[in-house]
Amino acid sequence: MADITRRLFLRQLRGTPTTHITHLVRGRVRHQGTGLTFWFRPITAVLSEVPVDDRELPLLFHARTSDFQDVTVQATVTYRITAPETASTRLDFSIDPITGAWRGTPLDQLAGSLAELAQQPALDLLAGMTVTAAVTEAVTPVRERIGAALVADGRLGEVGVEIVAVRVVAIRPEPELERALQTPTRESVQADADRATYERRALAVERERAIAENELQSKIELARREEQLVAQEGANFRRKAEEKAAADRIRVDSEAAREQTLAAARAEAHRLVGAAEAESEHAKLAAYASVPQATLYALAARELATQLPEIGQLTVTPDVVTGLLSKLTTANGGDRA
C-alpha cells in the first residue's frame, strides 16, 4: 500500500523498493518505476501499484485417487511479477489517489488463477494412482507436474508472472484411512520391537545360563580342588603318622635295647654282688668254723642287740636270769654230748 500525504490540493506518493508505481495523466505516463516519490493532483492522476517481490501462494485442495479415495494436497507456489507494466494492464492494480489502497483485489484474482492452474495437473496425476502410491510416491511427481504446467502455461506469461518455485508439503488421506494405512507399518514396527524384546530376553537368558554354567564350573573346580586338598591333607597326616610311628618304634626299640642292656648290667651286677656276698659269707663261715662256740654266741648276741630297738632302761629279774641260764646250760650240755 502506497504512502500518500496531503498538501493543500496536491498529494505526495512515496513508494517502496518492492512495488512498481505507474502514474498516468490523460493516458500518458508521467512517472513509472520502483521506489518513486512524486507529487500529483488527485483529480487528474491515475495510479497503479504492482508488487514485484516474491509472493508465496499456499494451496490446499482435494483429489480423488483411482481407488476412489479422497486425498488432501498441501503445496506452496512461489511467484513473482516480472512485467509490472503488462500486469497493470491485465489486472486491476489501480489504487485510490486519496487513501493509496487498491480499488480491487488483483492478488486474489492472480492467486485464484494460479490455484486453478496448479490443481488441474495434480488432479489428473493423482486420478491414475492408488491411495497408497499417492501417499508414499506422489510428492515428487506432483511437484514436478505442477511446476511444469505453470511454467508452460502461456496465460501467466501474458500477465507477466514468473514461477519461482513449487513445493508439495504433503499428500494425506482422510484420518480414518490414514490410520488404517499406518496400521501395517505400526504392527510391523511393533512386531520388530517385540522381536527385539524377545531377542534381548533370549540373549539375557543365554547370558544368565552362561553365567550359571560358569558358576557351576567354578563350584565343580572348587570342589575338585577341595577334594585334592583333603586328599593331600590326608596324605600329609598319614605321612606324619607313619613318620611318628616309625620314630616311636625306633624310640621304643632304643628304650627296649637300653632297658635290656641296663637289665643285663643290673643282673650281672647282682650276680657279681651275690657271688661276692657268697664268697664273703663263705669266708665268714670258714672263719667262724675255727672260732669257739661261746664266741659265736657272743657275736650272735651282739648282732641281735644291733637289731633290737633302743632300750632306755633294762630291768633284769631273777626269773629272767634263771631261765636264761637254764637255756644256756642246756645248750652247753647238748653241745658236749
One Martini backbone bead per residue (centre of mass of N, CA, C, O) as a GRO file, in nm:
protein
  337
    1MET     BB    1   0.093   0.038   0.026
    2ALA     BB    2   0.078   0.352  -0.032
    3ASP     BB    3   0.221   0.669   0.058
    4ILE     BB    4  -0.006   0.937   0.131
    5THR     BB    5   0.013   1.289   0.118
    6ARG     BB    6  -0.107   1.613   0.217
    7ARG     BB    7  -0.106   1.929   0.006
    8LEU     BB    8  -0.367   2.057  -0.028
    9PHE     BB    9  -0.406   1.988  -0.377
   10LEU     BB   10  -0.186   1.786  -0.306
   11ARG     BB   11   0.013   1.485  -0.361
   12GLN     BB   12   0.222   1.239  -0.193
   13LEU     BB   13   0.424   0.972  -0.318
   14ARG     BB   14   0.554   0.671  -0.154
   15GLY     BB   15   0.745   0.424  -0.224
   16THR     BB   16   0.891   0.101  -0.284
   17PRO     BB   17   1.124  -0.144  -0.374
   18THR     BB   18   0.858  -0.363  -0.421
   19THR     BB   19   0.717  -0.137  -0.605
   20HIS     BB   20   0.520  -0.055  -0.892
   21ILE     BB   21   0.481   0.264  -1.036
   22THR     BB   22   0.195   0.425  -1.204
   23HIS     BB   23   0.162   0.746  -1.381
   24LEU     BB   24  -0.135   0.891  -1.505
   25VAL     BB   25  -0.209   1.147  -1.764
   26ARG     BB   26  -0.424   1.127  -2.006
   27GLY     BB   27  -0.268   0.838  -2.083
   28ARG     BB   28   0.002   0.936  -1.968
   29VAL     BB   29   0.322   0.893  -1.868
   30ARG     BB   30   0.486   1.030  -1.581
   31HIS     BB   31   0.531   0.774  -1.382
   32GLN     BB   32   0.785   0.503  -1.356
   33GLY     BB   33   0.847   0.262  -1.097
   34THR     BB   34   1.072   0.209  -0.834
   35GLY     BB   35   1.097   0.405  -0.561
   36LEU     BB   36   0.895   0.646  -0.572
   37THR     BB   37   0.871   1.020  -0.565
   38PHE     BB   38   0.569   1.226  -0.585
   39TRP     BB   39   0.363   1.466  -0.732
   40PHE     BB   40  -0.001   1.509  -0.733
   41ARG     BB   41  -0.324   1.516  -0.887
   42PRO     BB   42  -0.614   1.353  -0.802
   43ILE     BB   43  -0.800   1.437  -1.046
   44THR     BB   44  -0.575   1.334  -1.288
   45ALA     BB   45  -0.488   1.072  -1.150
   46VAL     BB   46  -0.339   0.748  -1.239
   47LEU     BB   47  -0.297   0.467  -1.026
   48SER     BB   48  -0.041   0.202  -0.984
   49GLU     BB   49   0.027  -0.111  -0.793
   50VAL     BB   50   0.305  -0.339  -0.821
   51PRO     BB   51   0.431  -0.619  -0.707
   52VAL     BB   52   0.793  -0.752  -0.718
   53ASP     BB   53   0.790  -0.964  -0.520
   54ASP     BB   54   0.792  -1.248  -0.354
   55ARG     BB   55   0.526  -1.489  -0.366
   56GLU     BB   56   0.313  -1.688  -0.156
   57LEU     BB   57   0.103  -1.978  -0.240
   58PRO     BB   58  -0.120  -2.149  -0.072
   59LEU     BB   59  -0.222  -2.496  -0.107
   60LEU     BB   60  -0.559  -2.659  -0.071
   61PHE     BB   61  -0.655  -2.978  -0.195
   62HIS     BB   62  -0.862  -3.214  -0.354
   63ALA     BB   63  -0.837  -3.569  -0.434
   64ARG     BB   64  -0.881  -3.855  -0.655
   65THR     BB   65  -0.834  -4.174  -0.678
   66SER     BB   66  -0.856  -4.483  -0.834
   67ASP     BB   67  -0.989  -4.595  -0.541
   68PHE     BB   68  -1.183  -4.367  -0.426
   69GLN     BB   69  -0.989  -4.164  -0.271
   70ASP     BB   70  -0.932  -3.910  -0.046
   71VAL     BB   71  -0.703  -3.635  -0.093
   72THR     BB   72  -0.460  -3.407   0.046
   73VAL     BB   73  -0.311  -3.112  -0.088
   74GLN     BB   74   0.004  -2.960   0.011
   75ALA     BB   75   0.106  -2.640  -0.115
   76THR     BB   76   0.362  -2.418  -0.277
   77VAL     BB   77   0.369  -2.101  -0.455
   78THR     BB   78   0.627  -1.923  -0.614
   79TYR     BB   79   0.608  -1.577  -0.716
   80ARG     BB   80   0.661  -1.325  -0.988
   81ILE     BB   81   0.649  -0.994  -1.111
   82THR     BB   82   0.822  -0.904  -1.414
   83ALA     BB   83   0.566  -0.736  -1.564
   84PRO     BB   84   0.406  -0.467  -1.448
   85GLU     BB   85   0.292  -0.329  -1.698
   86THR     BB   86   0.127  -0.573  -1.795
   87ALA     BB   87  -0.029  -0.631  -1.531
   88SER     BB   88  -0.176  -0.348  -1.519
   89THR     BB   89  -0.343  -0.427  -1.794
   90ARG     BB   90  -0.479  -0.715  -1.681
   91LEU     BB   91  -0.492  -0.594  -1.392
   92ASP     BB   92  -0.630  -0.444  -1.100
   93PHE     BB   93  -0.385  -0.203  -0.960
   94SER     BB   94  -0.542   0.024  -0.864
   95ILE     BB   95  -0.541   0.331  -0.679
   96ASP     BB   96  -0.619   0.547  -0.441
   97PRO     BB   97  -0.529   0.888  -0.430
   98ILE     BB   98  -0.609   0.924  -0.124
   99THR     BB   99  -0.528   0.630   0.031
  100GLY     BB  100  -0.366   0.388  -0.146
  101ALA     BB  101  -0.572   0.179  -0.215
  102TRP     BB  102  -0.711  -0.076  -0.352
  103ARG     BB  103  -0.989  -0.120  -0.554
  104GLY     BB  104  -0.914  -0.417  -0.559
  105THR     BB  105  -0.818  -0.788  -0.609
  106PRO     BB  106  -0.552  -0.889  -0.771
  107LEU     BB  107  -0.417  -1.116  -0.598
  108ASP     BB  108  -0.668  -1.296  -0.587
  109GLN     BB  109  -0.690  -1.344  -0.886
  110LEU     BB  110  -0.407  -1.465  -0.920
  111ALA     BB  111  -0.443  -1.695  -0.712
  112GLY     BB  112  -0.679  -1.834  -0.856
  113SER     BB  113  -0.531  -1.899  -1.117
  114LEU     BB  114  -0.299  -2.064  -0.992
  115ALA     BB  115  -0.472  -2.278  -0.852
  116GLU     BB  116  -0.606  -2.391  -1.106
  117LEU     BB  117  -0.341  -2.458  -1.260
  118ALA     BB  118  -0.229  -2.653  -1.028
  119GLN     BB  119  -0.463  -2.864  -0.986
  120GLN     BB  120  -0.507  -3.013  -1.253
  121PRO     BB  121  -0.242  -3.187  -1.276
  122ALA     BB  122  -0.278  -3.322  -1.000
  123LEU     BB  123  -0.548  -3.460  -1.054
  124ASP     BB  124  -0.458  -3.626  -1.297
  125LEU     BB  125  -0.236  -3.785  -1.152
  126LEU     BB  126  -0.403  -3.903  -0.902
  127ALA     BB  127  -0.624  -4.059  -1.073
  128GLY     BB  128  -0.385  -4.289  -1.153
  129MET     BB  129  -0.371  -4.351  -0.841
  130THR     BB  130  -0.325  -4.483  -0.557
  131VAL     BB  131  -0.330  -4.415  -0.230
  132THR     BB  132  -0.057  -4.537  -0.162
  133ALA     BB  133   0.105  -4.399  -0.390
  134ALA     BB  134   0.023  -4.106  -0.320
  135VAL     BB  135   0.149  -4.104  -0.033
  136THR     BB  136   0.450  -4.234  -0.106
  137GLU     BB  137   0.511  -4.117  -0.440
  138ALA     BB  138   0.366  -3.818  -0.529
  139VAL     BB  139   0.528  -3.566  -0.451
  140THR     BB  140   0.728  -3.531  -0.685
  141PRO     BB  141   0.537  -3.555  -0.932
  142VAL     BB  142   0.352  -3.320  -0.851
  143ARG     BB  143   0.562  -3.100  -0.846
  144GLU     BB  144   0.653  -3.132  -1.139
  145ARG     BB  145   0.376  -3.099  -1.274
  146ILE     BB  146   0.310  -2.814  -1.169
  147GLY     BB  147   0.562  -2.665  -1.268
  148ALA     BB  148   0.529  -2.733  -1.571
  149ALA     BB  149   0.244  -2.613  -1.608
  150LEU     BB  150   0.309  -2.317  -1.523
  151VAL     BB  151   0.538  -2.262  -1.724
  152ALA     BB  152   0.366  -2.347  -1.989
  153ASP     BB  153   0.173  -2.128  -1.935
  154GLY     BB  154   0.074  -1.844  -2.119
  155ARG     BB  155  -0.094  -1.662  -1.925
  156LEU     BB  156   0.133  -1.583  -1.731
  157GLY     BB  157   0.308  -1.440  -1.939
  158GLU     BB  158   0.091  -1.223  -2.014
  159VAL     BB  159   0.089  -1.109  -1.712
  160GLY     BB  160   0.397  -1.135  -1.585
  161VAL     BB  161   0.448  -1.425  -1.460
  162GLU     BB  162   0.674  -1.596  -1.238
  163ILE     BB  163   0.803  -1.904  -1.153
  164VAL     BB  164   1.004  -2.003  -0.884
  165ALA     BB  165   0.834  -2.221  -0.700
  166VAL     BB  166   0.761  -2.569  -0.596
  167ARG     BB  167   0.572  -2.710  -0.317
  168VAL     BB  168   0.521  -3.027  -0.155
  169VAL     BB  169   0.432  -3.114   0.158
  170ALA     BB  170   0.152  -3.294   0.128
  171ILE     BB  171  -0.014  -3.627   0.115
  172ARG     BB  172  -0.339  -3.689   0.250
  173PRO     BB  173  -0.559  -3.868   0.390
  174GLU     BB  174  -0.787  -3.968   0.570
  175PRO     BB  175  -0.780  -4.036   0.895
  176GLU     BB  176  -0.889  -4.328   0.884
  177LEU     BB  177  -0.708  -4.417   0.647
  178GLU     BB  178  -0.439  -4.345   0.774
  179ARG     BB  179  -0.461  -4.541   1.008
  180ALA     BB  180  -0.489  -4.792   0.830
  181LEU     BB  181  -0.211  -4.751   0.685
  182GLN     BB  182  -0.045  -4.753   0.961
  183THR     BB  183  -0.090  -5.036   1.077
  184PRO     BB  184   0.122  -5.219   0.938
  185THR     BB  185   0.362  -5.056   1.028
  186ARG     BB  186   0.302  -5.064   1.327
  187GLU     BB  187   0.301  -5.372   1.347
  188SER     BB  188   0.585  -5.411   1.239
  189VAL     BB  189   0.726  -5.244   1.453
  190GLN     BB  190   0.612  -5.407   1.689
  191ALA     BB  191   0.732  -5.674   1.598
  192ASP     BB  192   1.022  -5.577   1.607
  193ALA     BB  193   1.014  -5.502   1.904
  194ASP     BB  194   0.937  -5.781   2.007
  195ARG     BB  195   1.176  -5.927   1.883
  196ALA     BB  196   1.386  -5.760   2.034
  197THR     BB  197   1.285  -5.839   2.312
  198TYR     BB  198   1.320  -6.143   2.281
  199GLU     BB  199   1.618  -6.134   2.210
  200ARG     BB  200   1.701  -5.995   2.469
  201ARG     BB  201   1.593  -6.212   2.655
  202ALA     BB  202   1.749  -6.445   2.531
  203LEU     BB  203   2.023  -6.320   2.584
  204ALA     BB  204   1.987  -6.303   2.887
  205VAL     BB  205   1.944  -6.605   2.930
  206GLU     BB  206   2.211  -6.692   2.805
  207ARG     BB  207   2.385  -6.533   3.000
  208GLU     BB  208   2.276  -6.666   3.255
  209ARG     BB  209   2.358  -6.949   3.173
  210ALA     BB  210   2.659  -6.888   3.148
  211ILE     BB  211   2.690  -6.797   3.438
  212ALA     BB  212   2.590  -7.059   3.568
  213GLU     BB  213   2.805  -7.238   3.436
  214ASN     BB  214   3.044  -7.091   3.555
  215GLU     BB  215   2.963  -7.137   3.847
  216LEU     BB  216   2.958  -7.445   3.830
  217GLN     BB  217   3.250  -7.477   3.737
  218SER     BB  218   3.365  -7.338   3.983
  219LYS     BB  219   3.250  -7.538   4.191
  220ILE     BB  220   3.381  -7.789   4.072
  221GLU     BB  221   3.670  -7.687   4.095
  222LEU     BB  222   3.655  -7.637   4.398
  223ALA     BB  223   3.586  -7.928   4.478
  224ARG     BB  224   3.835  -8.055   4.352
  225ARG     BB  225   4.038  -7.895   4.521
  226GLU     BB  226   3.927  -7.989   4.792
  227GLU     BB  227   3.983  -8.285   4.739
  228GLN     BB  228   4.286  -8.250   4.703
  229LEU     BB  229   4.329  -8.124   4.980
  230VAL     BB  230   4.225  -8.360   5.147
  231ALA     BB  231   4.416  -8.571   5.029
  232GLN     BB  232   4.674  -8.420   5.106
  233GLU     BB  233   4.615  -8.403   5.407
  234GLY     BB  234   4.595  -8.710   5.447
  235ALA     BB  235   4.875  -8.773   5.347
  236ASN     BB  236   5.019  -8.596   5.549
  237PHE     BB  237   4.904  -8.734   5.803
  238ARG     BB  238   5.002  -9.018   5.733
  239ARG     BB  239   5.298  -8.945   5.716
  240LYS     BB  240   5.318  -8.840   6.000
  241ALA     BB  241   5.226  -9.102   6.138
  242GLU     BB  242   5.443  -9.281   6.020
  243GLU     BB  243   5.680  -9.118   6.126
  244LYS     BB  244   5.593  -9.134   6.420
  245ALA     BB  245   5.589  -9.444   6.439
  246ALA     BB  246   5.880  -9.483   6.360
  247ALA     BB  247   5.992  -9.312   6.587
  248ASP     BB  248   5.863  -9.477   6.817
  249ARG     BB  249   5.991  -9.745   6.741
  250ILE     BB  250   6.276  -9.651   6.772
  251ARG     BB  251   6.244  -9.556   7.063
  252VAL     BB  252   6.150  -9.827   7.181
  253ASP     BB  253   6.390  -9.988   7.087
  254SER     BB  254   6.592  -9.821   7.238
  255GLU     BB  255   6.470  -9.856   7.517
  256ALA     BB  256   6.478 -10.165   7.518
  257ALA     BB  257   6.778 -10.189   7.477
  258ARG     BB  258   6.850 -10.027   7.726
  259GLU     BB  259   6.697 -10.200   7.933
  260GLN     BB  260   6.842 -10.461   7.861
  261THR     BB  261   7.118 -10.360   7.927
  262LEU     BB  262   7.050 -10.277   8.218
  263ALA     BB  263   6.950 -10.555   8.308
  264ALA     BB  264   7.212 -10.700   8.250
  265ALA     BB  265   7.384 -10.526   8.431
  266ARG     BB  266   7.225 -10.578   8.692
  267ALA     BB  267   7.252 -10.883   8.688
  268GLU     BB  268   7.558 -10.884   8.692
  269ALA     BB  269   7.579 -10.727   8.953
  270HIS     BB  270   7.420 -10.923   9.131
  271ARG     BB  271   7.599 -11.160   9.075
  272LEU     BB  272   7.852 -11.035   9.181
  273VAL     BB  273   7.741 -10.968   9.458
  274GLY     BB  274   7.656 -11.252   9.531
  275ALA     BB  275   7.931 -11.375   9.498
  276ALA     BB  276   8.064 -11.194   9.705
  277GLU     BB  277   7.879 -11.266   9.939
  278ALA     BB  278   7.932 -11.567   9.930
  279GLU     BB  279   8.233 -11.545   9.979
  280SER     BB  280   8.203 -11.393  10.240
  281GLU     BB  281   8.040 -11.605  10.388
  282HIS     BB  282   8.238 -11.828  10.346
  283ALA     BB  283   8.460 -11.688  10.497
  284LYS     BB  284   8.308 -11.655  10.758
  285LEU     BB  285   8.250 -11.952  10.803
  286ALA     BB  286   8.544 -12.030  10.798
  287ALA     BB  287   8.609 -11.854  11.046
  288TYR     BB  288   8.388 -11.972  11.241
  289ALA     BB  289   8.499 -12.264  11.259
  290SER     BB  290   8.750 -12.164  11.451
  291VAL     BB  291   8.546 -12.065  11.652
  292PRO     BB  292   8.413 -12.056  11.932
  293GLN     BB  293   8.097 -12.091  12.056
  294ALA     BB  294   8.089 -11.863  12.262
  295THR     BB  295   8.169 -11.648  12.059
  296LEU     BB  296   7.930 -11.681  11.872
  297TYR     BB  297   7.717 -11.602  12.080
  298ALA     BB  298   7.823 -11.324  12.124
  299LEU     BB  299   7.795 -11.228  11.834
  300ALA     BB  300   7.489 -11.284  11.814
  301ALA     BB  301   7.409 -11.095  12.038
  302ARG     BB  302   7.524 -10.846  11.914
  303GLU     BB  303   7.359 -10.856  11.654
  304LEU     BB  304   7.086 -10.855  11.797
  305ALA     BB  305   7.127 -10.586  11.940
  306THR     BB  306   7.132 -10.418  11.671
  307GLN     BB  307   6.817 -10.505  11.603
  308LEU     BB  308   6.718 -10.367  11.835
  309PRO     BB  309   6.562 -10.157  12.009
  310GLU     BB  310   6.578  -9.896  12.197
  311ILE     BB  311   6.693  -9.905  12.540
  312GLY     BB  312   6.667  -9.731  12.828
  313GLN     BB  313   6.567  -9.968  13.021
  314LEU     BB  314   6.683 -10.259  13.224
  315THR     BB  315   6.516 -10.525  13.375
  316VAL     BB  316   6.646 -10.777  13.588
  317THR     BB  317   6.530 -11.074  13.678
  318PRO     BB  318   6.549 -11.375  13.819
  319ASP     BB  319   6.382 -11.520  13.613
  320VAL     BB  320   6.541 -11.448  13.359
  321VAL     BB  321   6.819 -11.560  13.451
  322THR     BB  322   6.735 -11.844  13.506
  323GLY     BB  323   6.628 -11.916  13.225
  324LEU     BB  324   6.888 -11.849  13.070
  325LEU     BB  325   7.077 -12.040  13.218
  326SER     BB  326   6.923 -12.291  13.147
  327LYS     BB  327   6.958 -12.276  12.843
  328LEU     BB  328   7.268 -12.264  12.839
  329THR     BB  329   7.310 -12.535  12.983
  330THR     BB  330   7.159 -12.703  12.781
  331ALA     BB  331   7.331 -12.631  12.541
  332ASN     BB  332   7.606 -12.726  12.651
  333GLY     BB  333   7.527 -13.016  12.696
  334GLY     BB  334   7.460 -13.082  12.404
  335ASP     BB  335   7.739 -13.017  12.278
  336ARG     BB  336   7.905 -13.228  12.441
  337ALA     BB  337   7.744 -13.472  12.349
   0.00000   0.00000   0.00000
